[in-house]
Amino acid sequence: MNKDLVVDTKGLACPMPIVKAKKALDGLQSGQVMEVLSTDKGSVNDFQAWVKQTNHELVKHEEEQGVYKFYVRKA
């Protein structure tokens, strides 16, 4: 998947992955994709709720060896 930006929030607890993702997404153009890396289990629910509130698109999320990867397309 093409990604325009990677935001590494591994080791950070809620709400910091969302805070850092929001700040990073502000710098992207509409339609660009950001990948967020997180080790916080709660981030799965957090990102699903956040994209619903903001109208951004959670293109995909996956978990690989304890690291959650979220692909968010800016609205």
Buried (B, 14 or more C-beta within 10 A) or exposed (E): EEBBBEBBBEEBEBBBBBEBBBEBBEEBEEEBBBBBBBBBEBBBEBBEEBBEEEEBBBBEBEEEEEEBBBBBBBE
